[in-house]
Amino acid sequence: MADEIKNVVENGGDAPPKTAKQLAKEAAKQAKLDKLKQKLEKQQNAAPKKDKEEKKEKKKEVKEAATYSISTPEGEKKDTTVALPDAYSPKYVEAAWYSWWEKKQFFKPEYGRKSILEPNANGKFVIIIPPPNVTGALHLGHALTSSIQDSLVRWYQPQKPIVNPLASILLKFKCCTPNLYYYNFCRKGVRIYHQLKKMGASYDWDRAAFTMDPKLCKAVVEAFVRLHDDGTIYRSNRLVNWSCTLKSAISDIEVDKVELPGRTFLSVPGYDEKVEFGVLVHFAYQVEGSDEKLIVATTRVETMLGDTAVAVHPDDERYTHLHGKYVTHPFCDRKLPIVVDDFVELGFGTGAVKITPAHDPNDYEVGKRHNLPFINIFDDEGIIVGDYGKFTGMKRFHARKEIVTALKEKGLYIDTKNNPMVVPICNRSKDIVEPMLKPQCSVFREVYLHPIVRDAHGRKMSKSLGNVIDPMDVITGMSLEGLHQQLIDGNLDAKEVEKAQQGQKQDYPDGIPECGTDALRFALCAMCSGRDINLDIMRVQGYRFFCNKIWNATRFALTYFAADFEAPLDNKLIGNESLMDLWMLSRLATAITDANRSFAAYDFAAVTTAIYNVWLYELCDVYLEILKPVFASDDDEAKKTAQITLYRALEIGLRLLSPFMPFITEELYQRLPRPKEVAQIVPSICVASYPSEKEYYRWKNEDIEDEVDFVQRVVKSIRSIRGDYNLQNKTKTEGNNICIFFMFFSSKRCSLFFLQICLLVLFVPIFNRPPPLSDAGTATGNSNEAPYDTDIEIKVYQGLSKYESRIRNLSERRKRQ
């Protein structure tokens, strides 16, 4: 455009000569055009550079995680005199500790005693670990079991510091070629040992043994005989999940629960035709000595051959006249008592339930309560046994059809209806699982059944789906390419590898992040809520961030301890604690109670929640913030008291956390300014006593907890108001003519303590009543009212020039309510 204008100026054709004034004007115009052209060219040349600079700015600087590079001989204590890294790093934290624990023999049952034969007044805790995987690699199921058991061991062990409940590791291997037994399996056993150590498991490795070692075989026989002789171990019949195809009992984990919407035909191993499920068969029992019939219903009509009673609810008036009477079995010479039991759901169905104690878990319990006979009608292959006429020798599902036909012939059949139900199927044989009575031996006082681990979508982990997670990959991290390579190196065919890789791309587009052992252990236990665990790696990573929060909080808190700080030797209060000091101690006492009671109930989700909350929401979010102005003040007495309370919070908090996070708690525990005499007696957090309710119950103060809880709820409400008006924490409220204040209706809530807390947490001027202003002006500003409870209302005003009349109006309105 500038060139075209220049041509017109220079080649004006036959135009008349221009005056000096016109030429000057055109020259000025041309100068402007040239300047514009240069500016445009400059912008065009600078644009790519700017884009590069923007991309460069967007690219985040990736800091390398800290590693422990100090040369530490195997078994020697880690150097804790060096400064803590700026951020939590699993590689740094987990280095060197385990070999030191082993060398110091913290995991041995005789630790603290001269000999294991020396009597232990504290008693003992015994827990059995399952044999590790014969493939030589642990999966997440093993990681879950190890995390649960080791957390229990570490919880019990400090209470009984001279007893190690895990005295040995029992490995059970099978090999068809005896010559390969020792070399191959010992090599894989070493790999398993390494993985368990990586998990932080507190096993006594000097007592590792194989199940079939001659010495152990003799010990097992001797123990069994002694337990049997004193009546501790005995054999009795118990219901088990039975696979008629495998002719074996199977565990609950091997049973798939398949939901059916109604009438459905399923293929069953051993049957040419499909078998009908999802229906409810109604039939009648004849009441003895009467024309009356008692109608019952069942989804497994073949089991009626094993019925030994009919149950009705004690409050069901329809059957009151039948209490204590009998019905007769149509296919055998048996009388069935009519029993009353709360197990029957009042008002549901006919109100009468057939009881088959030997083939139903609920009926089993009813049978025990009423001392009923337990009649097993099947052999191991699911064939009818006993004196049942033509039904004897039939397969169970063939008998199902024939029994319905026979009931029709006797006039006892009522009808068959659709019935949504759940069918148990063996995931190995695909057979329908049959509850069967089998002799069982048991010696355990308590049995804890933990859930199974599935992927984030609730699917079972399968190599062909690509959703199998190696716990070592979660601990150390693994790229997507590395996950793909693991599939290629496995035993899947090409099509399955491709399918599995697609699954990995969807679930782990950036690979698996490094989470560390502590985060993995804590996550697995936190997700033990009774249902199957749908493991989301992002949640594990969230607990890795929790580790970083603990790390930063402790690192920051350690700066408050001067060189002359003397840690307390007991848990007595010094008498100068502030209200917030007492609140922190009270919250610790509550967490101790919750953790111990939940541990005793095997409620690991509740334990981890209690510990997580006291660390994150109470110690980090509230108490550390409250301490900042205390340590910035000139009040030496308040500083000293705050130091002692902070030390107690850190020391107890780490001990609470140690069963789940052994590495980070050891690293930080060793940095605490502990008294020398205590450090000599308790050299490691592994052997430190777990905080007990009995020790710290005196710290509980419900009144103070209620007061601070009230403050926190008020703060939350004020922050909500500020959010509505988009007011940042550091907004100068005076300059914007904005005022947040409280209307108190109870002297209990109007306290200096309350106002100080709000000032500290909100960082804005808070008034228990509006500041005095001139009498000029009227209350014309905008307002937002937050009625909080019966004691207080929260107000925020903008643009007000006179408060007195507004306060008077609010007070009068309050009186009228």
C-alpha positions, 0 to 999 in steps of 0.5 A: 500500500505504501509503494502504491502511494509513493508511485502516485506521488512521484509519477503524477502525470500531467498534474499541475506543479504543487506548491511548497505547502502541498509538497511539505504535506505530502512529505510528512504523509509519506514519512508516516507511511514509511514509519507504519511500514517499518512498524509492520515489518518489525512486528512480522519479524518479531512474531515467530520469536514471540511464539518461541518465547511463549512456548519456552515460557509454557514449558515447565522446568522439570526438576530432578528428584533428589537422591541419596548420594552419600556413601553409606556401607550396607547395614550402617545408619543413614546420614541424617545430619545433612539438610532435607531435600526441598521436596519429598523424593521416594528414592531419597527417603527409601535409601539405606534404611532397610539394611540398617533395620536388618542389621539392628535386628529390629524385626527379630522376635527376641529383640530387647531380650537375651533369648527368644526362650526368655518369657515375655510378659507382654504376650505375643502376636502371631500372624500367618503369611501366605506362600509367595507367588511361584512365578517369582514376581509379586502382583498387587494382590500380594502388595495388598496382603503385605501392606495389611499384615505388615501394618498390623505387625508394626501396630502390635510390635511396638506395643510388644517391642520384644516380640516379632510375630512374623518369625519365618517366611514359608515358601512352597514350590512345585517342580516336575524336574527335581534337578531344577528345584533348588537353582531355579526356585531359589533364584526366584525366591531371592527376587521375591525377597527383594520385592518384599523388602522393597515393600518395607515388610518387617520379616525376620529373614534369618528364619526364612525357610521352605515349607517342606524342609525336614525341620519344619515338617517335624515342627508342623506335625508336632504342633498339630498333635499338641493343638489336637490333644489340648482341643485347640484344633478340631475337625468339624463340618463347615459350608464351603464353595464346592465345584463339582467339576473340579471336585474341590473346594474353592475360595470366595475369590474364585467365585464370580457373582453373575446377576440374572435379570430373570429366566435364563438358560446357562451352559453347565459343565457335564450337561448336554443341554442348558440349565434353567436359572432365574426362576422361583418355584413355589410348592407346598408341604402338607401339614401333618394331621391336617388338610392345610398346606404350607407354601414355600418357594425356592430357586434350587428346588432340587435341594428340597430333598435335604430340607429339615424344617420350615421356618416362619416369623414369630410375629406372623399371625397367619401361622401362629396356630402352626407353631410347634407342628410338623409338615411331611416330606413328599419323597421320603419318610421325614417329618419337618418341624415348623420353627419360628425364627427372626431370619424370616422376613415378615410380610415377604412372599408366603412368609414360610421358608424351607430350611436346608442347613447343609446346602445354604449359608443362611439355612446353616445358621438357622439349623445351628440355632434350632439344632436341626439335622444337617443332611448332605444330598450330593456327593463330590460330583453333584450326584444325588445320594441317599434314600430318595427313590428314583432321584438317587443317582441323578445329577443335581440339575437333572433331578431339578426337572424330575422333582418339579414333575413329581410335585405336579403329580402329587398336587403340591406344585404351585407355579414358577415365576421369573426371579432376578437373582445372582448365580455363583460361578467358579471362575476356573471351571465355569461350574455352578458353585454348590454350597456343601458341608465338608470337614474343616480344621481351624485353629485361627482365633481371628480371620480377616478377609480382605478385598481383591484388587481390580483396575480403575474400571472394576475389571479383574486384572488380566495380562490380555487386557493390559491392566495388570499393574506391577507394584514395583512399577508403582513404587519406582514409576514406569513409562508407557514404552516400558509398559509396552515392552513388558507385554512384548517380553511376556507370553502373549500372542501378537493380537493380545499384545496389541489389544493390551497396549491399547488398554495401557494407552487409555489407562496410562497415557503418560505411564505410571508415575513414581509413587513410592512404597509409602504411598502405595502401602497407604493407598492400598490400606485406605481403600480396604473398605470391604468392597473390591478395590478399584485401584486408580493410580491417580489416587495412589499418586494423591497419597504421594502428594500427601507424603510431600505435604508431610515432608514440607510440614515437618521440614518447615516445623524443624526450623522452629526448634532452636539448638537449645530446645529440650523435648519433653520426656513425658506427656504432661501439660506444662500449664502455659498452653494456649487454646490452640495448643490445647486444641491440637493436643486434643485432636491428637488424642482423638486421632489416637483413639480412632486409630487404635480402635479401628486397628482392633476392628481391622477397619484400615480405611478408618485408621488411615482416614483418622491419621490423614485428617489429623496431619493434613487438615489439623496440623498442616492447615490450621495449627502450623498457620496459627504458629507463624505469628506466635514465632514471629512475636517477642513472647518467649514463653509462648514460643517455648510452649508452642515448640513443645506442642509442635514437637509432640504433634510431629512425634506422635503424628509420625508414630501414628503413621509409621505402620503404613509409611515406614520409610518417610516416618523413619527419615523424619523421626530421626530428624526430630530433636529427641532427648538423648536418653530416649534416642538410646532406648528407642533408636528407630521408629520401628521399635517405638511404642504406638501411641495408646489411648490410655497414655493421652486420654487426658489431652481430650478437651471437647469444649475447646474442640467445639469452640474451634470447630465453630470458628472453622465453620464460621471461617468457611461461611465467610470464605463462601461470602468472599467467593460470592463477591470474588474478594481475594484474601489480600483484598484491602477491604477498607479501600473498597469500602467493604466490611465483614462483621459479626452480629453476636447474640451470645457472649459465649461466642464473642471472645478475643480468642474467636476474633484472633483466629479469624484474623489469622485465618482470613487475613482481613479486618474482622469486627465484632461490630462495625467501626464507628463512622460519622453520623452523616449519610444513610445506609444505602449500600449493598449487603449479604447476610449469612445467618449462621446459627442461634449465636451469630450472624455474618454480615458483609456490607459495601458502600455503607456510610452509617451502620448504627441504624442498620444494627438497631434494625437487625437487633430488633428483627432478631428479637422478633424471631 
